[in-house]
Amino acid sequence: MPKRARCPFCDQLFNRDILDSHIAKCRAQKTRHNSDSHTIRRRVVVDGSNVAYHLSPHGQPKAQNLLLAYQSLRAAGFDAVFVISAALIHSVDKPSLLDSFILIADTIEAPKGTDDDLKIIQLSKKLDADIISNDRFLNWQERFPWLASRLRRYRMTPSGLILTK
């Protein structure tokens, strides 16, 4: 059975081989339909370090992943806050692209020496927002029982970040 994922615009399930073309159509349709109307934003907290390291070659985080995630979530109507670790700034593949990303996106840097997972969880609770990450936060599940219900997994494609179930 082929793997399936949801379109972030219409929330329908599609096989991955046709999902990218469907998303392009939905994105264009939403842009035409909502150009004059006010879009209601849904708050999410994004595990920026997890997104940057997703499918990264040789274990080096990619700034492009963060930019694609930001563009995809924004286009889908999400109001995203990205939490990145202090270590990410020093290890990312393109520091200038990361600097540009930080200027346009709502970004919070977890202080050096602190656990960025805890920062993500606390911010999610404060904003009553879902968390976008492929991390399962197993070390925190007992302390924060509501955590599992707020986690949203994703995958990256050339067209951007796609939320999966």
N, C-alpha and C positions, 0 to 999 in steps of 0.2 A: 504494500500500500504506500503510495507516495506521501511524503510529508506535506502537511498543509499549514497555512498561516492565515491570519486575519488581515484584511485591508484596514489600515488605520482611519480611513475616511468613512466607509460604509459598514465596517465590522463584519463583512461576509467572509466565509472561509473559501480559500482557493488553493489549488495545487501550486507548489512553488515555481513550477516552470511557466505558469501564466500570470503569476501574481504581480510581477514588476510592470507588465503592460497594463494590467487592470488598474494598478495604483496610479499610473500616469494618466489614465482616462478619468479616474475619480478626482485626482488633483486638479485637472483642467476644468472639469465640470464644477467642482466646488468653487474654484476661483471665479468662474463666470457667474455662478449663482449667488455667491456671497460678496461680490465686489462692493455692493452698496449697503449691505446689512451688517449689523454688529455681531461678531462671532463671540459666543460664550466660551471662555477659556476654561480648561480643566487643569488644575494644578498638579504637577508631578515633580518629584525629586529624582534626579538622574545621578546614578553612580558613575560619575565622569571617568574615574580611573578604570572602572570595569569596561566602559565603552571604548576608551582609548586602547586598552590592551586586547580587545576582542579581535581575534584572528590576526594578531600582529606578527609579522615575520621576525624571527630571532628574538622574540620577547621584548621588542622595543615598541612602546606605545605610539599610536598614530594620531596626530592632531586632526587629520582629515576625518577620522571617525567621529570626533566630537562635533565638527562643523556639519557633517552630514546628519548626525542625530538632531542637532539644533534645528536645521532647516526642515527636516521631516516632521518633527514634533510640532513646530510652529505652523507648518502648512496643514497639519491635521487638527489644529485648534487647541493644542496643549500649551499651557503656560508653564514652562520648564525652568527649574532651578538646578543647575549643575553643581555638584560637590566634587572637587578634585583634591588629591593629596598634594602636600608640599613636594614630595619626591617626584611626582609626575612632571612638574615644571622643569626639573633638571634632567629628565631622561627621555622626554618626548622627541620624536624624529625631526619635527620642524618647529623650533621654538617661536619663530616669527608668526607662523600660522596660529599657534596656541595663543600668542599675545593678541592677535586679531580676534580670535574667538572670545577671549576673556572680555574684550571691549564691547562686543555686540550681545553676548549672552549673559543672563543673570547667573553669575558664577560665584561660588563660595570656596575659598581655599581652606581646607582643614589645617589647623596650625601644626607646625612641625612637632613630631613626637606624640601626636594624638592619633586616635583611631578614627579614620574617616568613616568607617561603617557606623560608629556611634553617632557621629555628626549627621549622617544621612538619616538615621532612625529618629533622632531628636527633631530634626527639621521636618520630617514627614509627619510626626505627631503634632508639632506646632502648627503646620499649615493644613493639617487634615488632608494630606496628599498621598497618592500612590508612589511607590518606589520602582523605578525602571532600572533593573539590574539582572544579570544572569547569576549573580551571587545569591546563595540561598540563606545567608546570614544565620547559619546553624548555631553559632556560638551565642546568638542573641535571642533565639526563639523562646527560651524559657523565661527570660527576663521581660520580654515584650510579646505576650501571647497574640496580640492583634497583628503582628508583623507578617505572618504568612498570608493573611487575607489582602494585604496591600502590595505584595510583590508582583510585578509584571515583567515577564521575560521578553526578550527581543532577539532579533537577528539583524545582521547588517547585509545590505545588498548594494550594488552600484548606485541604485536610486535613493538609498538612505536607510534609516532605521525602520524596522517593521516590528510592531508589537505582536507577540504570539501568546497563545494561551497555554 
